[in-house]
Amino acid sequence: MQRLAIYDMDKTITAKPTWTRFLLHVASTRAPWRLALFPVVGLGGLAYLARRIDRAGLKRLSHRLLLGRALPPAEMTAVAEAFAELELKKGVLQGARAQIEADRAAGYRLVMATASHRYYAEAIGKRLGFDDVIGTNAKRDGQGHILSELEGENCYGPVKLHMIENWLAAQGLLRANCHVRAYSDHVSDAPLLGWADEAFAVNAHGPLAKLAQTRGWSRLDWRHS
């Protein structure tokens, strides 16, 4: 029996969302003039709230404005690694670290499944000892440069579970032969939590807290540990 512990990242492992902070980190270190475009990203956020664009569209817009049309892979690796170092110093919840270590000690294969772009989530996951990272993928051009367009779908909601199932198949694993723990802070991960053998609503916002009570899912709070 393969044991899997699947963790969301933003506000489950980290105290705060990472995407905007990653964008600002890259812009400030690589092209400070792009910070002047940040208000346009804010307008994109308003368009998302008004349902004029979806999450994937907002990701494309913010990437294009603050990171640029295309980043060479070596540059992306450098900025992702630098951001991950900062995040590990002050952004990761201690309760999350403790649970990750406990799951590792219990023989679980550690999997991060996040809507965040894999090009920086992987650097965070590596430092935390994750075995695998599933996330939103960016398209690349013929030279391998990272583009603002997505390769496939945004790893969010039901799509996240679908990507996990595809990952299982690629690993040669059958769901029936796995025992799965899943940890998330947000109700958008209800499909994943419902699919898991053990579901943990972590640092849950209101809708997830209510659903967890209804479904009998365990609740954890790592924000004050």
N, C-alpha and C positions, 0 to 999 in steps of 0.2 A: 504494500500500500504506500503510494507516494503522498507525503504530507506537504501541502502547499499553504503558505501564509501570504495572502494577497493584501497589500496595503495601498490605499489612495495616498497621495502626497500632500497637496495643499490643504492646510488646516486640519489634517489628520496627523501627519508627521511634523509638518512645519507650523509655527505659530500663526503665520500670515500667508496669504496668497503670494505666489512667487513670480508670476508672469510679468506684471507691471514693474516690479523691482528688478527683474532680470533685464527688461528692456532699458530701464533708466541706467542700470549699471553699465550695459554695453555702450549706450549712447554717450554717457559721460566719459568713458575711458577711450572710446574709439573715435567718436565724431561728436564732440560737445555741441556743435551747431544744431544737431538734430533735436536737442532738447527743446528748441523753439517750436518744434512741431508737436510737442506733447499735447497742447490744447486741442489739436485736431483729433488726436486719439481719444480725448475726453468726449468730443462730439460723436465719435464713433460709438463710445459707450452709451451715450444717450440714444443713438439710433438703435442700438441693440435693445435697450430697455423699452423703446417704442415699437420693437419688433419689425424694424425696417431692414435690419440685417441679422444674420444668425451668429452664433459663437464662432463658427469657422471664418465667416466674413470679417468679424472683428479681429480675429487673430491675424488674418492676412493683412488687414489694414495697418494694424499696430506694428507688425513685423516690417512691413514695407517702409513705414515712416521713420521708425527709430533704429532699425538694423540695416536698412538699405535693401536694394533689389536682390543682391547676391553677395554672400560672404564666402570667401575661400575657406575650405574645411579647417585648415590650420588655425586661422583666425577665430573661427567659431569654437574650436576646441580650447583655445587659450582663454577666451572670455568665459566660456562655460565652466572651465576648471577654476578660474578665479572667483566666479560667482559662487560656485559650490563650496569653496573654502570659506567664504564669508558666511554662507548659510549654515554650515556646520558649526561655526564658532558661536553664533548667536540666534539662529533661526529655528533650530530643531528642538522640539519639546522633549524634555528629559523622560517623561513617561513613555513616549514613543521609542526612544533609545532603549529603555529597559525592556519593553515588550518585544522589540526586534531581537534583542539579545536572548530573551527567554525562548522565543520561537526557534531561534537558531540552535540553542542548547537542546531543545526538545526534538531536533532533527527535521524541522520544517525547511523546505526550500523557500527562500524569500523572494517574492515577486512584487515589484512596484507596478501598479496599473494606474496611470494618471492621464488626465486630459492635457496636462502640460506638454510642451514640445519635448520630444525625446532627446533632442540635441543638447539640452542642458539638464534635464531630469536624470539622464544616465550618469552624469558626473556626480550628482547628489547621491543617487542610489549606490554607486560604486563605493563612495566614502562610508556609507552606512552598512556596507556588507551585503547588499542585495545580490542575489544570483542572477536575476533577470529584471529588465525594465520594459514595460509595455507602455507606449505613449503615442501622442499625436506625431505623425511623421511629416517632414517637409520635403517638397520636391527638390531635386538637384539637377543642375544642367550637365552638359557633356563633360565639363571639367571637374565635376563634383561639388561645385559651389552650391551653398544652401540658399534656396529661393523662398519667397514669401508664400507661395502657393502650397497647399497641402497635398501630400501623397496619400490618397485615400481619404477616410473620414476623420473628423474630430473624435478623439477617444473619450467620449462623454456619454453618460446615460446608457441606454440599451446597446449602443455601439461599443462601449467599453467591454461589456460582457461578450459581445460577438468577437471582439479582438482577442479576448482571453481564450475563448473557445478555439479560435484559429491558432493561437499560440500553443495550446494543448496538443492540437492535431500535429503541428509542426514538430513538436517535441516527442511525438510518438506516444503520448499519454492518453489514456481513456478516462473520462470523467468517473466512471464506475470504479476505477482503480485508484482514485485519489480521495484524500480527506482534505477538505478545504476550509480554512479560516479566512474571513474577509473583514477588513477594517475600513470604515469610512465615516466622514463627518456629515455627508450631504445626502439628501433624499434622492438626488439624481442617481445614486448608486444602489437604489432599491433592487433593481434587477440582479446585480451582483450579490447583494446581501441575501436575497431570497434564494439564490442558486447555491450559496455556500452551505456547508454542513454546520458551521459555527459562524454566526453573524454578530459583529460588534459595531454598535453605533458609538462612535468616538467623538467627543467634543461636539455632540450633535446640535444642530440648529433646530428650531421649533418643529418644523414638519417631520424631520427624521426622528426626533424624540417621540413624537406622537405615534408615528408608524412603528417604531421599535417597541413601544408599549403594547400596541395592538398585536404585533407579530411575535412578541415574546423574545425579541432579540436582546442580547446583553448590552449594557451601556457602560462606557468608560469615559472618564474625563482626565485627559493628560495635561490640561492647561494649568492645573494648580498642583501638579505633582513634582 
